[in-house]
């Protein structure tokens, strides 16, 4: 399914993923087996090196698209993420159309961009280099994050970037940038999200958002958000563990 992810995104299919921060191929494999459409491998905040990311991508296989959030907007970081076989990249802190254009430029091969060529896992270590060039042109996904007041101010230009596949709202960084950290109900935050939404819908360009719960993202799905990032591996593990423990103790107490 991962090879069709970009097409599914362009067709407006609802694509639900979850965040992965644990440096464990088994976690990625388990979440892919669970049926998530995509995995958000977070190399910005989690201590994930290239070798660990590659193992995680390999473990997920073709069952779930692996989109790596690179730590910074940089040629090397984007190249490394794609060279290990990721379906695409999420680039954080993209505040202007110029930065969005750089993200696309470094993620796509000529003539669409300036991605460097080499021998690596994505092209089967050179054995399928020509095939991969065509595959990358059709399937590589480039997503930028709108998570600042500056990005909101420039969003109409950002969404016009050729080769850009989607915008993902980072709600907590955005709320902090607007002066209301964590307040996702504040009128300033809601107005900013509406402006991003309207700009994406006008192109049209797929739009996504992160939320910790289904209840948090449900209103956005109703507004046409289709790239949904739901919770994160550590939270899923912690919540399940707490609920299991609570249930066991309540049952023992009741007995």
C-alpha angles and dihedrals in degrees: 000000000000092000090061096046097104092048091049089050092051091049092057098248117161105252117191121194139165135219121259120200104149114099093230128115088204091062092053091046092049094049091047089050089050088065106252112159092222143005122223104213103199111214091157099068104011123073094248119149125197095261092052092046091052092052090049092050091049092049093053090052116175095326096087131019112245113217113184120211101216118218094239141358099271139135094235096046093050092044093050092050093052096039092060089057106266116157090229149322138262110211116205129215098021102166103165142034089248091060091046089053090052091052091054092043094056094043099052131063122236134313090031093039146342104263111154122242127227146132112288145127097283092064093039091259092301098311092105101027098133093044091050092053089061093041093051092050090054103034112028111112122211117193127176126200122234102204108137141066088244091056090051090052091052099036097111089059095040094057091054092064110126112238095021113133105189148345120233118199116221098206100189097048089043093052090049092050089053090053097256107095112203095352101124092168096057113119091236091056094045091049090050092051090048091052092050091046094050093047092051094045091051094059090029105241126158114257132202143179141192123241135168095220140027088246090057095054100035095088090051093049087054088056093055102268105151106171101074123183108194123191126311135263097254092051092047090052094045095048093047091048093050093047092049092050093046092050093049093050093045090051092050092048091049091051 
